[in-house]
């Protein structure tokens, strides 16, 4: 939110109180947060005793919850209550305190936070002596608004449904320096430019599609090109101004009396993500079968078991491998979502159908959401037991958007969570293997929660409780490494419950490109796995869009054919679409030893499988803004084709790169190429050794059986390549890089 009118003035109706100096600094000793510093920051430079009267202060606390991470907490009135914060499973009590005549420091690993005594206010962060950023004059502020303040108080997120941010009267903000040439990435799955400089970003989950400033997955965490990250530890509405108000700074503000944030050291962006996910939760290893092709009924299309069987038969006849079949909303009866019962008019024998699908070596996914329609038999059951979110007058909260009279499961109530989970356990026992957890963004504010959580702080966090409830059922039934979701909404920590997909795109090349930007932004927010609706969701793609999107979609961690009102089976488009699907699906199966190992590495390090160029090549200035290409792991560069003609422009970093499709070797730099539908720029990094699987019909085979190590030009010496099978057997193989095999 913007509080100022240019550099010198405040907007009408805004009053600002800034921390002006570090008046005194206290060491806390060993508390629950470990050793730390407490700084009194008066909102006027104190020149005499009289200045201490009638003078608001800010209390700033510095501590460290993890090596290489410093916590900063800014408080106006402590009695105002602490905001709801994110779970931090990696938090501990670390750090050391030093002080001298001029100031004091919190040191944590290579990261140092230093506060200078006296005026002006000067808090700095450095890594191994290199300054990263800092909070200076007029950075830490307590802002109050009159009723007629001329500001936009953050009205974001499906306002028409009654879930906008309200009009709070007080905010705490911080501004951190934005250096010359410094770029900012992340803040969740955002579909605009990958580099966030110049943008206003509102952290408020909303169901806005991929073509707006709204986002399903809002994460108040960003990564700087200078080798550090910042997490704002507030589950509610956080407003970011990234060089868009004070152009020399990144500003973030929250409503209320308290702002807490973490500065996370690098020195590389990968190191930042590793520390961030160590603090907030690492992604798990996902099952190998989930990397295969997911085929869907689509949304509003007509389908029954005969339709499903015909799709599977045709895919098999055309030699198109399928791993998962997904049933979207209408597996349940209309107006009953969710009752978790198969519509008996369409699926009279669900147990038998699921058994028949399993006999064909398919996994089964079904759509769910956290809403209970009034006509569902479960509505009365849940309402009578207090399992639905209530209005402030004690009545059950309901509306008619999406499903008539629907209520919202209150996952802050442990009994409600168990009740909901029991419905899912019955489906798992029946043979359902995974769940598509749709929605979770349309969360109202005019409600009371069982645990008395503030509604504005629960709005973004609701998705975490919802997905956790579902994910835990799958872990309980399938084990840690066989549980997987297909989730749309998320926030901080959501990376620990994969997989996530990109939401409702349109069936165009433009939407295909914005979808990729969303995935790259999400990767810079700590999410290791990601998917999207191949061909786009809304509308029906023409054959060109479908074929280009299929090539793109199969070169990611997870791949799903899904649409809104039309099927996405390839023969619906043309014969070449079948050939394209076959080529890229089988190519992905050959790449499984490589992809699966990258997933194991993501679980260990937090570094995503799909990577923006700036993440993999942080020292290459040309890579900084690239958002139409990406790295798939460390060794494969993918540049999707966003044109019917096949024209594509992309960039290869320095070295000799080899096309995985043609075998051609080219030098780094900008390139323009034209590709047919069974091709795209897919280049192997210089000197890479690629483990190449022996099978192309399924993703979950024994990767060591018949494995080939393909050695590409540009390397020397030897390389150790680790290959782990889905069964858990791991071997380290050594390749001679001088013996190129391609």
Secondary structure, 3 states (H helix, E strand, C coil): CCCEECCCEECCCEEEEECCEECEEEECCCECCECCEEEEEECCCCCCHHHHCCCCEEEEEEEEEECCEEEEEEECCHHHCCCCCCCCCCCCCECEEEEECCEEEEEECCEEEEEECEECCCEEEEECCEEEEEECCCCCEEEEECCCCCCCCCCCCCHHHCCCCCCCCEEEEEEEECCCCCCEEEEECCCCCCCCCCCEEEECECCCCCCCCCECEEEEEEEECCCEEEEECCCCCEEEEECCCCCCEEEEEEECCEEEEEEEECCCHHHHHHHHHHHHCCCCCCCHHHHCEEEECCCCCCCCHHHHHHHHHHHHHCCCCCCEEEECHHHCCCCCCCCCCCCCCCCCCHHHHHHHHHHCCCEEEEEECCEECCCCHHHHHHHHCCCECEECCCCECCECCCCCCEEEECCCCHHHHHHHHHHHHHHHHHCCCEEEECCCCCCCCCEECCCCCCHHHHHHHHHHHHHHHHHHHHHHHHCCCCCCEEECCECCCHHHCCCEECCCCECCHHHHHHHHHHHHHHHCCCCCCCECEECCCECCCCHHHHHHHHHHHCCCCCEEECCCCCCCCHHHCCHHHHHHHHHHHHHHHHCHHHHHHHHHHHHHHCCCCEECHHHHCCCCHHHHHCCCCEEECCCEEEECCCCCCCEEEEEEEEEEEEECCCCCEEEEEEEEEECCCCCCEEEECCCCEEEECCCCCCCCCCCCCCCEEEECCCCCCEEEEEEECCCCCEEEEEEECCCCCC
